[in-house]
Amino acid sequence: MADEIFGHPRLAAIYDALDPDRTDLCHYVELARRLDARRVLDIGCGTGVFALMLAD
């Protein structure tokens, strides 16, 4: 279920700006790297920041 505050498209556009420090995801990117993961299923919610980090 989406956070109601970000349900409106204009508010969704600022979602990442309100939480710009996503260094918490670096641990998971490193884990995928160590496991030599070729596929990762990102079932989280958000704007795709984690998926983009993995794609790098």
N, C-alpha and C positions, 0 to 999 in steps of 0.2 A: 504494500500500500504506500503510495506516494505521500510525502509530507505535504499536508494541505497548503502550507504557506508557499510551496514551490509548484503547486498545481497550475498556476497561471503562467503562460509562456514568458511574460515579461520578467517575472521573478525567477523562473528557471534559468534565464540568461545570466543572472548574477550569482548563481549557486556556487560556482567555483571561487569567485572573488571573495565570498564570505568565509571560505575555509582554504586559503591558498597554500598552507603548509601541509603537504601530503607526504612528508618524509616517513610517516607511519607505514606507507606502502612499500618502501625500499626493502624492508625485511622480506616481504613476499616475493618481490622481484628477484632478490638474491637467492631465495630458496628455489625458485623455478630454475634459475641459472645453475645452481649446484646440482639439482636433480636432472639437468640436461633436458628439461621438459620441452617438448616440441608443440604441445597443445595445452592450453589452460582455459578452463571454462570460468569466466568471470560472471557469477550469478548475483553479484552485488547490485546495489542501487546507486545511482549517481549519473554522472555525465560521461563516463568512459575514461576518466583519468587513469585508472589502473590498467585498463586495456591498452591505452596508448603507451604507458610505461613499459608494459610487457612487449609491445610491438617494437619498441626501440631495441 
